[in-house]
């Protein structure tokens, strides 16, 4: 079932990102495939314009996936999201970050996909208000 979902998701994302550079959409496709294989899900992904990312995609349920050129760009984005993202500030969503990628989703989803994606959870809590 996950393989079928990942295949359908990959096709949907490829169509949605048709205007992006091939290497950027391939990177986002690969990250979305990993997210789907780890039990992350979304019915419809939509390309998002985010000037700080080389690729970005969003789901209507609030999930967002970003690909960056490197750690510095991702770290800068995390700092801004901690300060401005209403879902993160409301503590309904948290971020899972890797070296050059970031996924924002509901807490339960991030906790479920973290063991497979091997990212670091970042969000708002009592120690990081």
N, C-alpha and C positions, 0 to 999 in steps of 0.2 A: 504494500500500500504506500509506504513512504517513497519507494522508488518511482512509482507512478506519479505521486504528488510532485516529487522533485523534477521529474521530466516535464510535466505540465507547467509547473512553476517556471522552469528554465525557458520554455517556449514563450510563456507570457512575458517574462522579464525581457527576453531578447527582442520581442516586438515592441515593448514599452520603451526600451532604450535604443531603438534603432538609430536615433540621431546622435548618440554618443560615440566616442572613439571606440574602436574595436577592443583595444586592450582594457579600457575602463569598464565596458559592459561585460567583458569576459571575467573581470575581477569581481564585479558585483554578482554576476551569474554564479560564480564559484562559491562566493560567500552565502548566497541565498540557497544554493544546493546543500551546503553544510548545515545551514540553519534548519532547512526542511528535514534533513536526515536526522537531526538532533531533536525532532518533534516540534519545531516551530512551524506555525502555519498562518496562512492568509489566503483568502479567496481571490483577491485582486490586488496586485501591486501596481503602483503608479510612480513613474519617474518624478523626481523632485529636483528643483534647481537649488543647489546649495553651493555658493561660491567657494567655500572653504574645503569642499570635498571634490574628489575626481569622479565620484559616482554616488548617487543617493536615490533611494526608493522608499516609498511609504505605503502603508496599508490603512484602510479605512478604520480598523480597530485600534489604531494608535501605534502600531509597530513601525519602526523606521530602521533602515540599514544604510550605513555610510561607509565609503571607502576613501581613504586619504593617501597622500603621497608618502607619508611617514608618521613616525611617532610624534614629532613636534606639532604637526597640524592637528592630529587627533587629540593631543593633550590640550591644545588651545580650544578646540571645539568642546571638549568635556567641561572645561572651566566655564565657558559661556552657558552651556546647557544646565549646569548645576545652578546657575544664577537666574536663568530666564525660562526654562522649559516648565510650563504649568503642570504637566503630568508628573514630572520628576519632583517639582516643588510640593505637589499634593501627596507625594509618596505612593502613588498608584503605579508608577512605572520606574524602572531603574535601567542603568546602562550596563552592558557587557562590552568590554573593550579588549582589543588585541593590539598588536604593534601598529597596524595601519587601518584598522576597521573598528566600527562601533555599531552596536545594535541597541535600540531603545525599545522596550516592550514591558508588558505587565510583569510584576514581580514573579508570579508563579511561572510564567513562560521562561524568563531569564534563569531562574533557579533550575528549571528542567533542562535547558539547553547548555548550561555552563559546563557540566562534566564532559560533554562531547566537544564543544568548541574551545575549551581551555582558555577562556578569557578571564578578565578580572572584573568583578562587579563593582560598579561605582554608582552612588546615588545619594540620597539624603536620609540621614538618620539623626539620632540624638547627638552623636559625635561630629556630624557634618551637616549642621542645620542650614 
